[in-house]
């Protein structure tokens, strides 16, 4: 939805905002060293930490 700086990609962004539909269980993308915040727009979501 939005990314900074303009033209940045998945390995060199300062920040980004995205939206995803979760239809079934699966892994979340990994962004090493990036602090994430998630907001649920609709429905229920169960997150589990994998060790």
GIFEN-V127922 format. One line per field, one symbol per residue. ss: DSSP state (A for helix, B for strand, O for the rest). psi: psi as a letter, one per 40 degrees, with the letter a starting at -180 (. if undefined). A space follows every 10 residues. Layout:
ss = ???
psi = ???
//
This chain:
ss = OBBBOOOOOO OOOOBBBOOO OOOOOOOOOO OOOOOOOOOO OOOOOOOOOO O
psi = diiiiheiae efidiihihi hhdiiaiiih ghehhihihh diaihhhhhh .
//
